[in-house]
């Protein structure tokens, strides 16, 4: 709980500091609409800078079912969270392409709906990518991006399932408020 409060508090303190923020943004993505889902991105761009810094948090839950009976087998909750930095190619324009890097803690907990046992794993991995971001009017913005981490690996096991993911991606689709 403490980590979830620390990063937003830091960015709000930066926005209120004597350093004038040229862009403080809070965006919400589509994973928020999923079961047990959250998808938030908070970013800050110092005045006249081509760099933006921020924090990304995304969480979602999936259920797997037996294809023959439809009976629920497992429920998996995945989370990716961590800081990022982006380089904006044309920050003075209303929309600009960007490249960036993020360091995300990727974790998953898989719970058997039959036995109740759980398996979990987590890793911290760099994600590299880019996208396009821009303003819509004076107070709103959008962000579309794709970040990849080819070396990331997670393995979760229960008595009824085993899941191994090698490589990861982070799709960023956000609409939000810009200050």
LINTACOR-V541899 format. One record per residue. RES is the residue in one letter. PHI is phi as a letter, one per 30 degrees, with the letter a starting at -180 (999 if undefined). D_FIRST is the distance of its C-alpha to the first C-alpha in whole Angstrom. Layout:
res: {RES:RES}
phi: {PHI:PHI}
d_first: {D_FIRST:D_FIRST}
//
This chain:
res: {X:X:X:X:X:X:X:X:X:X:X:X:X:X:X:X:X:X:X:X:X:X:X:X:X:X:X:X:X:X:X:X:X:X:X:X:X:X:X:X:X:X:X:X:X:X:X:X:X:X:X:X:X:X:X:X:X:X:X:X:X:X:X:X:X:X:X:X:X:X:X:X:X:X:X:X:X:X:X:X:X:X:X:X:X:X:X:X:X:X:X:X:X:X:X:X:X:X:X:X:X:X:X:X:X:X:X:X:X:X:X:X:X:X:X:X:X:X:X:X:X:X:X:X:X:X:X:X:X:X:X:X:X:X:X:X:X:X:X:X:X:X:X:X:X:X:X:X:X:X:X:X:X:X:X:X:X:X:X:X:X:X:X:X:X:X:X:X:X:X:X:X:X:X:X:X:X:X:X}
phi: {999:d:d:d:d:d:d:d:d:d:d:d:d:d:d:d:d:d:d:d:d:d:a:c:b:b:c:b:c:d:d:d:d:d:e:h:c:b:a:b:b:c:b:b:b:e:e:i:c:d:c:b:b:a:b:c:b:b:b:a:b:b:c:c:b:d:d:c:c:i:d:d:c:b:b:c:c:c:b:b:a:l:d:b:b:b:c:c:d:b:d:d:d:d:b:a:d:b:b:a:b:b:c:c:d:c:b:b:b:c:c:d:d:c:c:i:d:b:b:b:a:a:a:c:b:d:c:c:l:a:l:b:b:a:c:b:i:d:c:b:b:b:b:b:a:b:b:b:b:d:c:d:b:b:b:b:b:b:d:c:a:b:b:b:c:c:i:b:b:b:d:c:b:b:b:a:c:c:c}
d_first: {0:4:5:5:7:9:11:12:13:15:17:18:19:21:22:23:25:29:28:29:27:29:27:23:22:19:20:20:21:23:20:18:22:21:20:16:16:15:16:16:17:17:20:22:26:28:31:34:32:32:29:25:22:19:15:15:13:15:15:18:19:23:25:28:32:35:37:40:39:36:34:30:29:26:23:21:17:17:14:15:13:14:17:20:24:26:30:32:35:37:34:37:37:36:35:34:34:31:30:27:25:21:19:17:15:17:16:18:18:21:22:26:26:30:29:25:24:22:22:19:19:18:19:19:22:23:24:27:29:29:30:31:30:31:32:33:34:33:29:28:28:28:27:28:27:28:26:27:26:29:28:25:25:23:25:24:26:27:30:31:30:29:28:28:27:29:28:25:25:23:25:24:25:24:25:23:24:26:26}
//
